[in-house]
Amino acid sequence: MKSASIDSVRSAAGASRAPRLLHVSAAVLCVFALGGCTTVKGWFGSKKDGKPNEPTELVEFAPTATISKLWSAQAGKGEDRLGARQGPAIADGRVYAAAVEGGVRAFDLQTGKPVWHYESDLLLSGGPGAGDGLVVAGGLDGHVIALDAGTGAEKWQSKVNAEIIATPVVGLGMVFVRSNDGRLTALDAASGERRWFWTRDVPLLSVRGNDAPVLGPGFVFVGNDDGTVQALAANDGRPLWEQAVAQQEGRSELDRMADIDGTPVLEDTTLFATSYKGRTLAIDAPSGRPMWSGEHGGSGRIGVGSDRLVVVDRQGGVFGLQKSSGGTLWQQAGLARRNLTGAAVQGDYAVVGDFDGYLHWLKLDNGEFAARTRASRKALRAAPVVVDGVLVAQDVDGELNAYRLGQ
């Protein structure tokens, strides 16, 4: 799950409110306050389970990788319990970070030295996203701000109808904004004027949050809360194809939750998407044809290596999947119920963060623990970001920490 708090789930009844409130029964709230839930039968465990709902205690191991901390910085007051998974963007040698309170800041990727600071009274929960000379962030009230990436000067402001906790995406002359009412809005990158929008109904109950769309040549690919991936024409939002990654099956709304909340990954002409329901699918991006289906998955981002994918399921299991077939190569069960982030890949390692501020490096070839460091005393919810060999993680208090492999 995205969080151990009740902010981890949302209902369609509150989809247009900012911030979104949870409108489900008290019993459901109690259930989702517990980590590692699967079905009703397994939520509360049994006598032989020991403490099935407790986070797995970390076990000491002999590190086989050396991690060097490069710098720390503060982006402002972080998301706390919003469930936004607010993380940094990295582009052109800079780290861009937004905070719910504190505006947007730019830092040098290698040193952490501040470059500029854009102050704002807006509660910025979505992003930022960076590209084509712009840095764009969205807010809890639907505001979208676009800044000059070089100077931090405001270029324009726009507004959509609901809160934004997904990262805006810049490209193809537009800014694509995903809001929590199921709408994707395309704004003109130069002016902020709306070009088009597309809407998908949000299920009665879904995991709180969503992630950015991904762009391809003439395409926008969107992961939906109902377990499908939608391909849209980038110039006008026209639907091109739809493919189900996981089916909304089960006796209750809880059982049917199948969100695709991690940004799909486009590599050449193959699109990889993973679902909270525990499935991962490879899709031929131009046609929407399924290529393979893997039996493990989750709602966080996919880590991508040269020949394998890394996914994290809702119980905190980490899996290495063969990129060509979806077959399971390894499983790491030592982080169960630790409310893991999505995965990133740094060198020969997969990296995930957890609810207690730890970062864990796993060997890509077999999933064994290689290194661990406590980046923060606060939770890590956003997947780490790796560019030019530097990994940057942001905690829920707005603190950034950067690491490199080796001395």
N, C-alpha and C positions, 0 to 999 in steps of 0.2 A: 504493500500500500504506500501511498505517497506520504502519509503521516500517521502517527499514532493518535492524533487528536480527532475530534468529530469533524474538523474541517476537511478531513480526507474524503468525505462523500458529499454529494450535493443532490438536490432534487430539481426537476424542471420547473416546479412552482416558483422557485426563487431565482430562476436563471437570469432574469433581467435586473436584479437588484445589485447594488454595489455597497459593501461587499455582499456576496451571495450568502443567504442563510440556509440552514438545513431544516427542511420541513418533513421530518419523518418521526415515527413514534419514539418514545423514550426508550423502549426496548432496543430498537435499532441503534440508537445513539450509544447505548451501553455496549452493544456488540462491536461497533466500529471504533470504540475507544481502545479496543484490544488489538494488538498486532497479530499478523499471521492468520487471519481468518480465511476459511475456505467455504465450507458448508455449515449449515446450522448445527449439524451433529458434531462437527469438530471444533466449534467456537469455544466451548467451555471445557473441552478435554474430558479425560476419564481418569480413574484412579491409577491406571497403569501408565498414563502419559507423563507422570511427574508434574512438571510445571510447563505445560505446552504453550502457554501464552506469554511466558517470560522471554525476553530477549536472550539469545544464546550468549553465554559468557565467553569473552575472548580468551583464547588459549595461546600461551607463549610459544614461540618458534624461533629457530635460528635464521635470521634474515639472510637472504641470498642476493639481495639487491641493495644498493646504497642510494638513499634519497637525500638530496641537498635542498634545504629551504633557501629560496632566493630573497623573498621579501614578504611583508605584510602591509596592508593598507585598509582604510575604512571608507566604504562607499556612502555611509549615512546610516540612518536607522532602518534596519532590515524588515523583512516581512513578518517575523515572529510566527504567528499561527495562521496566517492567511492561506497557507497551502499553495502558494504561487510558484514555488520552485524557482525563485528568481536567481539567475546566474549571469555571469559576465559574457560579453562578446569580445572576440579578439580579431583584429584586422590591421594590416599595415604596421605591425610592430607596436600596437597599442592595445591596452585592455580597457574596455568601456563597461562601466557598471552603473546601475541605477539603484535607488533605494526608495522605499515607500515614503520616507521623509528624508530629504537631503539632495534631491535632484539627480543629476547625472555627472559622473566624473570620468576623466580619461587618465590613464597611467601608462608609463613606459613598460612594455612587456618584460624587458630584461632586468630592470632595476626597481620598478615600482614607483619611480619618481612621478609626482603629479604633473600633468600636462595642462589640463584645464578643468573647471568646475562650472556647470550650469546649475544655478539655483532656481528652485521652483517650489511653489506652494501646492502643486498637484501631488497626489498620492500615487507615485509611479510604481506599479506592480508588475507590468509586463515588459520584459526585455532587460536591456536594450538589444536591438538588432543593428547591425552595421553593414554597409556596403555602398558602393557607388558614391563615396564622399559624404554619406549621411549616417547619422546615428539616430535611431528612432526608438522611443519608449511609449508605452501605453499606461493608462491610469485606471484606478478603481471606478472612476465616474465616466469612463469611456473616452477621455481626452487622449489625443495622440500628438506628441511633439516630435518635430524633426529638427536636428541640429547639424551644423557644419562639423564634419568629423575632424577637421584640422584645428578649428578654433573654439568649438562649443557654442558658437553664435546660433541663436534660434533662426531657423529658416521659415517654418510655418507651424501652425496648430490646426488640428481637425478634431472631429468627434464622431464616435459611433454610439450605438444605442445601449451598450451594456459594458460591464467591467471587462478589462483586458488583463489577463495574467499570462498569456502566451507571448512569446517573443515576436515582434513584428519582423517581417522579412522584406529586404530591399533588393530589387532586381527587375530587369525587363522594363525599366522606366516607371515602375510603380512601387508602392509600399503595400504589402499585404498584411492585414490585421485580422487576427482571429479573436473574436469576443466570446464570452461565456454563454451567449444565447444561441450558439450554433451557427453564427453568421461569420462569413469571410468577406471582408470589404477590401476592395482594391482602390487605393488612393494614388493620385498623380504624384510622382516623386518630386516634381518641380514646384507644385503649388499646393498639394494636399487636398485638392478637389476629388470628390468621389467619382470613380470611373464606372464601377459596377459593384454589385454584391451578390452573394449566393448564400442561401440559408438551408441548414439541415436541422430537422427536429431533434431536440435533445430528449433522451429517454427519461422516464419518470425518475429513475435513480441512476446515478453514474458516479464514478470516481471524480472528486473535485479537480478541476483544472483541465487544461488542454495544452498542446504544444504547437510549435510553429508549423506551417505548411512547408513544403520543399518545392523548389522550382526546377523545371527541366526546360529544354528547348521548346518554347511555346506552351508549356504545361504548368499547372499548379496542382500538386498532389496534397490532399488533405486527409488526415486520419480522423475518423469520426467516433463519437461516443457510443454508437450502436455497433461497433466492431467492423465497420466497412472503411475502405479507402476509396476516395473519389478523385478522379482526374477531371480537371476543368481546363478549358481553353484560357490561356493567360490574358488574351486581349479583350475578352468580353465575358468571362465566367461561364461560358456554355459547358454543360456537363458532357464529357466525352465517354467515360466508362466508370463503372462501379464494381468493386470486388470485395467480397466478405473475407476478412481474415479469420474471424471467429463468429460463431452463431450465437445469438441471444437465446440460449436455451436454459430451462430450469423451471422449478415450481414457483419461484418468487422473483420479485424484481431484483433482489440481492443476488440470486443465483444467475440471473441473466446479464449481469454487468459484464460488458465485453469491450470497454473503452480502448481506443488506440490513442494514447495521450503522449507517447514519445514521438518526436518528429520522425517520419519515415526517412529512410536513407536511400538516396539514388546513387548508384555506382554504374557508370556507363549506361546501359539501357535496362538495368535490373533495379527494381524498387523493393526494398526490404521493409516490412512493417510487422510490429509485434503488438499483441493484445493482452489486456488484463486477464482475459479468459485463459491464458496460458498457451497461446499459439503464436507462431511466427510464420510469415508467408513471404516467399519470393515471387515477385510479379514482373512479367514483361511489361515495362513501362509504356511503350507506345500503344500496345493492344489491350492491356489489362488482363492478359492470360496468366493464370497461376502456373508457376514453374515447379515449386515444391512447397510443402507444408511441414513445419517442424512442431514437435509436441511440447515445446517449452517456450515461454514468453512472459511478458509483463507489460505494465503501462509506462515504464520509464524508457529513456533513450537507449538505443542499441549501440554497443561498442563495436567498431569495425576494424578488424585486422586484415592482413593481406589475404589470408585464406579462410578466415573464420569470423564469426559474429559472437558477441557476448551479450547475453540477456539476463535480466534479473526478474524472478517471478515474485508473486505477491507474498509468498512466505519467506522471502529472503534467500532463496536458492540462487546461485549464480551458475550459469551454464555456458559452455563453449559449444557452438554449433558449426558444423561444416558449411562453409559459404556456398559450396556447389550443390549440396543436397539437403541441408537442414538436419542432417544426422547429429546426434549428441556425441561430442568428443569427450567431455568431462563435466563433472558437477562439483561445486564447492558448497557444502552444506554448513560450514562453520560460521555463517553469518545469519542464520535463521532468525526471523522476527526482529531484526535490527533496523527495520524501516530504511532499506538501502536506497540510494540514489540510482539513477540510470548509470550505465557503464561508459567509461572512456578508455581509449587505448593510448598508452605512452610507451613507445619502443616495443619491447617484447612482453609487455605486461598489460593486463586489464586493471582498471582502477575504479573503485566504488567508494562512496562515503556512507556514513551511517548517522543514526539519530543522536549519537553521543559525540559527534565531532571528529570521529576517526576516519582516516583515509586508508584503504587497504589495497595493496598491489598484489595481484595474482599472476602467476606465470601463464602466458597465453597457451603454451603447449600442453599443460596438464592441469591448470587451475589451482596449483598449490600456492600457499601463501609465500610471498617473497619479501614483503616489507610492510610496515605499518607506522603511521605517525598520527598523533592527535593534533589536527589542524586547529581545533576550536573546542571551547567548552559548550558551544551551542550546536544545535543540529545542523547537519548538511542535508539539504533536500534537493538542490539542483545538481545535475550531473556535472562533474568536473569538465573543463574545457582544455584541450591540448592543441597548441599551435607552436611550430618551430621548436619542438622538444620541451616546451615549458607547459606544465600543468597548473591551472588556476582554479581554485575552488572558492565558492562564496557561501558563507553560513547564513542562518536566518536572522542574524544580528547585523548583517551588512559588511562583515569582515571578509577581506580577500587574503588568500595565502597562495604563494606561487612556489613550485618545486621543479627541480630538474633531477634526472637520473645521474648518478655518479657523484664524485666529489666536487 
